[in-house]
Amino acid sequence: MKYYLIVGEASGDLHASNLMKALKEKDAQAEFRFFGGDLMQEVGGTLVKHYRDMAYMGFIPVLLHLRTIFANMKYCKQDVLTWNPDVLILVDYPGFNLDIAAFVHKHTCIPVYYYISPKIWAWKGHRIKNIKCDVKELFSILPFEVEFFKKQDYPIHYVGNPCVDAVTAFLQEHPKDETTFLRENYLEVKPIIALLAGSRKQEIKDNLPKMLQVASKYTNYQLVLAGAPGIDPEYYQPYIERYNVKVLFGKTYEILQYAQAALVTSGTATLETALFRVPQVVCYETPLKKIIGYLRKKILKVKYISLVNLVADREVVRELVADTFTLQNLETELTGILPGGSLRQQMLTEYDRMIEILGPAGASQKTAQQMLECLQNH
């Protein structure tokens, strides 16, 4: 069968590539065409456009690149029509993907499947109308979404979480050897504080300066920054030139494997950090802090922004967002989660509970199997 996939960021590239591998195992004739990234390209198929040419975040960047965004949408729609796949698989990235879903549903008989559902439980709940109309099957990676969509009279599939797959596979393939890791990456023989400042330029610009300013005070530790895929190394230079910090690209999991604590921008990285059982502080800077802090309480339909807390349905990790993301708060929380800190053990215990809720590895294989069954029934 022919599978057309669309992702818009690094995490989508990772999860879509694992799904593609699972589909290939179950469908020897599988052909892939996609808007994606390097990991998907490694699996095979035709890369139409790389996600780094599509990822714009925040009101101003989106406004400035509207012409490019609309051009990408137009090109994608025509390319799907021309290739005429057996199924269109959308991965997260709702602002773009729901528009594509509406077009494909209106103009073709191609079934639209959504893997990693739009987070309409947090905000933009009106999108449920679009999903019901345009998406044939939805495959969820967050257990609490099942009940939410059930209340919306739209049954979905919970398939487990692909981050569990990715971290489990990594740990099996990479037995711990800290000495070699430090030597090969020219690091000091010191415990590590990991910095995961986001995958987009705007996130890095907003979050990294405070992360560095606070973490650099802990001189008994070394700072290791996970360079984001698709970000030019030169982009980091103005932020890191005053600090003793090492930037490593393509080694986020290796960094987490050996880190004692982490400062993490909200997103998939918070979940991955927890799966490595690394205590963390979630950091998310925004402009107009007090206004955003107020709107967050009034507009968001959920109590938390980090996936760790959402899955656990309680505050496992501290979220410093908008008006609470201050240097003092960050220092207090980081001190608490480092070895010997008062918050560390409780967080590790809660991680174990959250991991049990997520369920075992095998999300990609389960998703592939259910997709094929749905396609056969269709």
GICORCOR-V741974 format. One record per residue. N is the residue number from 1. RES is the residue in one letter. OMEGA is omega in whole degrees, -180 to 180 (* if undefined). BURIAL is b if it has 16 or more other ideal C-beta (glycine too) atoms within 10 Angstrom, else e. Layout:
n res omega burial
N RES OMEGA BURIAL
N RES OMEGA BURIAL
This chain:
n res omega burial
1 M -180 e
2 K -177 b
3 Y 175 b
4 Y -178 b
5 L 178 b
6 I 173 b
7 V -176 b
8 G -180 b
9 E -172 b
10 A -178 b
11 S 177 b
12 G 177 b
13 D 180 b
14 L -175 b
15 H 178 b
16 A 179 b
17 S 177 b
18 N 176 b
19 L 179 b
20 M 177 b
21 K -180 b
22 A 178 b
23 L 179 b
24 K 179 b
25 E -175 e
26 K -179 e
27 D -176 b
28 A -179 e
29 Q -175 e
30 A 173 b
31 E -177 b
32 F 171 b
33 R -169 b
34 F 160 b
35 F -173 b
36 G -174 b
37 G -174 b
38 D -177 b
39 L 176 b
40 M 180 b
41 Q 178 b
42 E 179 e
43 V 179 b
44 G -177 e
45 G -175 b
46 T 175 e
47 L -179 e
48 V 180 b
49 K -179 e
50 H -178 b
51 Y -179 b
52 R 177 b
53 D -176 e
54 M -169 b
55 A 175 b
56 Y -175 b
57 M 179 e
58 G -174 b
59 F -176 e
60 I 178 e
61 P 179 e
62 V -180 e
63 L -178 e
64 L -176 e
65 H -178 e
66 L -178 e
67 R 179 e
68 T -180 e
69 I 180 b
70 F 178 e
71 A 178 e
72 N 179 b
73 M -179 b
74 K -180 e
75 Y -179 e
76 C -180 b
77 K -179 b
78 Q -179 e
79 D 177 e
80 V 179 b
81 L -177 e
82 T -177 e
83 W 177 e
84 N -178 e
85 P 175 b
86 D 179 e
87 V 173 b
88 L -179 b
89 I 179 b
90 L -177 b
91 V 178 b
92 D 172 b
93 Y -169 b
94 P -178 b
95 G 179 e
96 F -170 b
97 N 180 b
98 L 175 b
99 D 177 b
100 I 180 b
101 A -180 b
102 A 180 b
103 F -177 b
104 V 178 b
105 H -177 b
106 K -170 e
107 H -177 e
108 T 173 e
109 C -180 e
110 I 178 b
111 P -180 b
112 V 176 b
113 Y 180 b
114 Y 179 b
115 Y -172 b
116 I -168 b
117 S 173 b
118 P -175 b
119 K -178 b
120 I 176 b
121 W 179 b
122 A 178 e
123 W -175 e
124 K 180 b
125 G 180 e
126 H -179 e
127 R 178 b
128 I 178 b
129 K 179 e
130 N -178 b
131 I 179 b
132 K -177 e
133 C -166 e
134 D -176 b
135 V -177 b
136 K -179 b
137 E 179 b
138 L -177 b
139 F -173 b
140 S 178 b
141 I -180 b
142 L -171 b
143 P -177 b
144 F -180 e
145 E -177 b
146 V -179 e
147 E 179 e
148 F -177 b
149 F 176 b
150 K 178 e
151 K 178 e
152 Q -180 e
153 D 179 e
154 Y -178 e
155 P -179 e
156 I 179 b
157 H 169 b
158 Y -171 b
159 V -173 b
160 G -176 b
161 N -177 b
162 P 175 b
163 C 176 b
164 V 177 b
165 D -174 b
166 A -178 b
167 V 178 b
168 T -180 e
169 A -180 e
170 F -177 b
171 L 177 e
172 Q -176 e
173 E -176 e
174 H 176 e
175 P -174 e
176 K 177 e
177 D -173 e
178 E -179 e
179 T 179 e
180 T 179 e
181 F -180 b
182 L -177 b
183 R -176 e
184 E -179 e
185 N 175 e
186 Y 179 e
187 L 178 b
188 E 174 e
189 V -179 e
190 K 174 e
191 P -171 b
192 I 163 b
193 I -178 b
194 A 176 b
195 L 177 b
196 L -168 b
197 A 177 b
198 G -176 b
199 S -180 b
200 R -178 b
201 K -178 b
202 Q 178 e
203 E -180 b
204 I 180 b
205 K -176 b
206 D -169 b
207 N -172 b
208 L -177 b
209 P 180 b
210 K 178 b
211 M -179 b
212 L -177 b
213 Q -179 e
214 V -175 b
215 A -179 b
216 S 178 e
217 K -175 e
218 Y -171 b
219 T 175 e
220 N -180 e
221 Y 172 b
222 Q -178 b
223 L 177 b
224 V -177 b
225 L 177 b
226 A 178 b
227 G -176 b
228 A 175 b
229 P 178 b
230 G 177 b
231 I 179 b
232 D 179 e
233 P -180 e
234 E -179 e
235 Y -177 e
236 Y -170 b
237 Q -179 e
238 P -178 e
239 Y -171 b
240 I -171 b
241 E -179 e
242 R -172 e
243 Y 175 e
244 N -177 e
245 V 179 b
246 K 177 b
247 V 178 b
248 L 179 b
249 F 177 e
250 G -177 e
251 K -178 b
252 T -179 b
253 Y 177 b
254 E 179 b
255 I -179 b
256 L -180 b
257 Q -175 b
258 Y -177 b
259 A 175 b
260 Q 178 b
261 A -177 b
262 A 169 b
263 L -167 b
264 V 172 b
265 T -174 b
266 S -179 b
267 G 179 b
268 T -178 b
269 A 179 b
270 T 179 b
271 L 179 b
272 E 179 b
273 T 179 b
274 A 180 b
275 L 173 b
276 F 179 b
277 R 175 e
278 V 177 b
279 P -172 b
280 Q 168 b
281 V 179 b
282 V -175 b
283 C 176 b
284 Y 179 b
285 E 175 b
286 T 172 b
287 P 178 e
288 L -169 e
289 K -174 e
290 K 179 e
291 I 180 e
292 I 177 b
293 G 178 b
294 Y -178 e
295 L 179 e
296 R -179 b
297 K -174 e
298 K -172 e
299 I -179 e
300 L -179 e
301 K -178 e
302 V -176 e
303 K -172 e
304 Y 175 b
305 I -178 b
306 S -179 b
307 L 179 b
308 V -178 b
309 N 180 b
310 L 179 b
311 V -179 b
312 A -176 b
313 D 174 e
314 R -179 e
315 E 176 e
316 V 179 b
317 V -180 b
318 R 179 b
319 E 176 b
320 L -172 b
321 V 176 b
322 A -173 b
323 D 178 b
324 T 180 e
325 F 179 b
326 T 180 e
327 L -179 e
328 Q 179 e
329 N -179 b
330 L 179 b
331 E 179 b
332 T -177 e
333 E 179 b
334 L 177 b
335 T -177 b
336 G -176 b
337 I 176 b
338 L 179 b
339 P -177 e
340 G -179 e
341 G -174 e
342 S -175 e
343 L -168 b
344 R -173 b
345 Q 179 e
346 Q 179 e
347 M 179 b
348 L 177 e
349 T 179 e
350 E 175 b
351 Y -178 b
352 D 178 e
353 R -180 e
354 M 180 b
355 I 177 b
356 E 179 e
357 I -179 e
358 L -180 b
359 G -174 e
360 P 176 e
361 A 178 b
362 G -177 b
363 A -177 b
364 S 179 b
365 Q 180 b
366 K 179 b
367 T 180 b
368 A -179 b
369 Q -179 b
370 Q 178 e
371 M -179 b
372 L 177 b
373 E 178 e
374 C 180 b
375 L 178 b
376 Q 178 e
377 N 180 e
378 H * e
